[in-house]
Amino acid sequence: MIKRIVVVTGANSGIGLALCERLLMENDQIQLCLACRNMQKAEAARTALLSSHPAADISILQVDVARLKSVCQAAKELKQRYQRVDYLYLNAGIMPNPRINIKVFLSGLFSRKAIHMFTTGEGLLIQKDRVTDDGLQEVFETNVFGHFILIRAIESLLCHVDNPSQLIWTSSSNARKSAFSLLDYQHSQGQESYSSSKYATDLLSVALNRHFNQQGLYSSVVCPGLVMTNLTYGILPSFFWMFIMPIMWLIRIFTNTFTITPYSGAEALVWLFRQKPESLDPLVKYHSCTSGLGNNYVEHEKMDLEEESSEIFYQKLLDLEEQSLKKLSTAAKTIHSSVS
Ligand SMILES: NC(=O)c1ccc[n+]([C@@H]2O[C@H](COP(=O)([O-])OP(=O)(O)OC[C@H]3O[C@@H](n4cnc5c(N)ncnc54)[C@H](OP(=O)(O)O)[C@@H]3O)[C@@H](O)[C@H]2O)c1
């Protein structure tokens, strides 16, 4: 039997690790590749997965999606290892230096929008971004552009008309149109780089479907709900989360988006693994949900975006790709000539 090949970025913790565990429970005949930036953490994740699935085929691949050189090397390595990739989970993500916007928090807390504010984080979270060695905004490069370059670099492994492959992005309900601008798509001017990057992810997924469906490649976006992971523990100190945890379990009775555990947050990611990609709607976001009684299920929601904007954004990414790769190769030539 031919084994299906699954690559997961950010597989060493949180939702990515839970996803890997659940995929192996779903089908232990897959070839699973953990694409992580830290090899020690990747090895620990592999050991943990092998302890519950000793016969599983699990390999690791080094990739830092915020470094184009690393992404290009990882793509080269994937092309050497595999003839095709059936599923590429674009899951690695960051929300650096998050802070709560106290003014929005206090005014929202006692308003009718309180639950909406908690479930979407709308206006609540602000971040301080930085510029990477590639000269790009870090949140944009990690959450969007590094993954885009990876897809483009392994197109030949992903595009098969007779047997389609899937791209599955971990987006967020925090993806907000109002936080994103085509004029500043890296979000260098604002304080909501995370929100902007997740909206960019949604736009990109729509454009990828337009450009690649006919070549047998399909893209979907998922919102995992609010999940307790390293990312959320970075927003508030852990003692605060422990303090408000009873309130969160209470709110869970009124909302289905508090999935809380990485296992439940991975629900929609696993659900997509079982679907025929041709049957999916490119304009829908798939939400992991958990009922008050703790049952997991998937909800479909039409995304609030214009296809025209997704195309403009896609063209901007192609331009940026060309410039960035040119810069990278010039830098490599300069180093090479100064050494020889
Ligand atoms: N938790 C939530 O409530 C929530 C809600 C909506 C969406 N999400 C999304 O879910 C995804 C997974 O996040 P999580 O909540 O599971 O948090 P997490 O436990 O912090 O996982 C993030 C993963 O991304 C990896 N990563 C970060 N920067 C990277 C880089 N430059 N190159 C390669 N890997 C990198 C991390 O690796 P290291 O261990 O090396 O840092 C880690 O494996 C993210 O895209 C996040 O935006 C989470």
Ligand as a Chemical Component Dictionary entry (heavy atoms), coordinates in Angstrom:
data_LIG
# 
_chem_comp.id                   LIG 
_chem_comp.type                 NON-POLYMER 
_chem_comp.pdbx_formal_charge   0 
_chem_comp.three_letter_code    LIG 
# 
loop_
_chem_comp_atom.comp_id 
_chem_comp_atom.atom_id 
_chem_comp_atom.alt_atom_id 
_chem_comp_atom.type_symbol 
_chem_comp_atom.charge 
_chem_comp_atom.model_Cartn_x 
_chem_comp_atom.model_Cartn_y 
_chem_comp_atom.model_Cartn_z 
_chem_comp_atom.pdbx_ordinal 
LIG N1  N1  N 0  -3.646 28.638 20.635 1  
LIG C1  C1  C 0  -4.678 29.254 20.095 2  
LIG O1  O1  O 0  -5.663 29.613 20.793 3  
LIG C2  C2  C 0  -4.695 29.552 18.630 4  
LIG C3  C3  C 0  -5.846 30.153 18.089 5  
LIG C4  C4  C 0  -5.881 30.416 16.726 6  
LIG C5  C5  C 0  -4.813 30.060 15.919 7  
LIG N2  N2  N 1  -3.703 29.485 16.474 8  
LIG C6  C6  C 0  -2.600 29.121 15.567 9  
LIG O2  O2  O 0  -2.235 27.777 15.775 10 
LIG C7  C7  C 0  -0.897 27.570 15.310 11 
LIG C8  C8  C 0  -0.138 26.732 16.319 12 
LIG O3  O3  O 0  0.031  27.513 17.489 13 
LIG P1  P1  P 0  -0.132 26.910 18.979 14 
LIG O4  O4  O 0  -1.259 27.604 19.608 15 
LIG O5  O5  O -1 -0.107 25.439 18.939 16 
LIG O6  O6  O 0  1.172  27.505 19.671 17 
LIG P2  P2  P 0  2.613  26.866 19.973 18 
LIG O7  O7  O 0  2.475  25.720 20.882 19 
LIG O8  O8  O 0  3.447  28.027 20.368 20 
LIG O9  O9  O 0  3.075  26.299 18.559 21 
LIG C9  C9  C 0  3.642  27.110 17.573 22 
LIG C10 C10 C 0  4.581  26.250 16.754 23 
LIG O10 O10 O 0  5.123  27.058 15.688 24 
LIG C11 C11 C 0  6.525  26.899 15.710 25 
LIG N3  N3  N 0  7.213  28.055 15.149 26 
LIG C12 C12 C 0  7.156  29.340 15.546 27 
LIG N4  N4  N 0  7.968  30.106 14.791 28 
LIG C13 C13 C 0  8.551  29.280 13.896 29 
LIG C14 C14 C 0  9.510  29.459 12.869 30 
LIG N5  N5  N 0  10.049 30.654 12.618 31 
LIG N6  N6  N 0  9.868  28.390 12.125 32 
LIG C15 C15 C 0  9.354  27.163 12.380 33 
LIG N7  N7  N 0  8.477  26.915 13.361 34 
LIG C16 C16 C 0  8.079  27.970 14.121 35 
LIG C17 C17 C 0  6.873  26.711 17.166 36 
LIG O11 O11 O 0  8.178  26.183 17.283 37 
LIG P3  P3  P 0  9.089  26.489 18.608 38 
LIG O12 O12 O 0  8.646  25.507 19.637 39 
LIG O13 O13 O 0  10.489 26.255 18.118 40 
LIG O14 O14 O 0  8.831  27.904 18.999 41 
LIG C18 C18 C 0  5.773  25.739 17.578 42 
LIG O15 O15 O 0  6.092  24.448 17.175 43 
LIG C19 C19 C 0  -0.309 28.963 15.055 44 
LIG O16 O16 O 0  -0.323 29.246 13.681 45 
LIG C20 C20 C 0  -1.296 29.871 15.793 46 
LIG O17 O17 O 0  -1.318 31.160 15.218 47 
LIG C21 C21 C 0  -3.622 29.217 17.802 48 
# 
loop_
_chem_comp_bond.comp_id 
_chem_comp_bond.atom_id_1 
_chem_comp_bond.atom_id_2 
_chem_comp_bond.value_order 
_chem_comp_bond.pdbx_ordinal 
LIG N1  C1  SING 1  
LIG C1  O1  DOUB 2  
LIG C1  C2  SING 3  
LIG C2  C3  SING 4  
LIG C2  C21 DOUB 5  
LIG C3  C4  DOUB 6  
LIG C4  C5  SING 7  
LIG C5  N2  DOUB 8  
LIG N2  C6  SING 9  
LIG N2  C21 SING 10 
LIG C6  O2  SING 11 
LIG C6  C20 SING 12 
LIG O2  C7  SING 13 
LIG C7  C8  SING 14 
LIG C7  C19 SING 15 
LIG C8  O3  SING 16 
LIG O3  P1  SING 17 
LIG P1  O4  DOUB 18 
LIG P1  O5  SING 19 
LIG P1  O6  SING 20 
LIG O6  P2  SING 21 
LIG P2  O7  DOUB 22 
LIG P2  O8  SING 23 
LIG P2  O9  SING 24 
LIG O9  C9  SING 25 
LIG C9  C10 SING 26 
LIG C10 O10 SING 27 
LIG C10 C18 SING 28 
LIG O10 C11 SING 29 
LIG C11 N3  SING 30 
LIG C11 C17 SING 31 
LIG N3  C12 SING 32 
LIG N3  C16 SING 33 
LIG C12 N4  DOUB 34 
LIG N4  C13 SING 35 
LIG C13 C14 SING 36 
LIG C13 C16 DOUB 37 
LIG C14 N5  SING 38 
LIG C14 N6  DOUB 39 
LIG N6  C15 SING 40 
LIG C15 N7  DOUB 41 
LIG N7  C16 SING 42 
LIG C17 O11 SING 43 
LIG C17 C18 SING 44 
LIG O11 P3  SING 45 
LIG P3  O12 DOUB 46 
LIG P3  O13 SING 47 
LIG P3  O14 SING 48 
LIG C18 O15 SING 49 
LIG C19 O16 SING 50 
LIG C19 C20 SING 51 
LIG C20 O17 SING 52 
# 
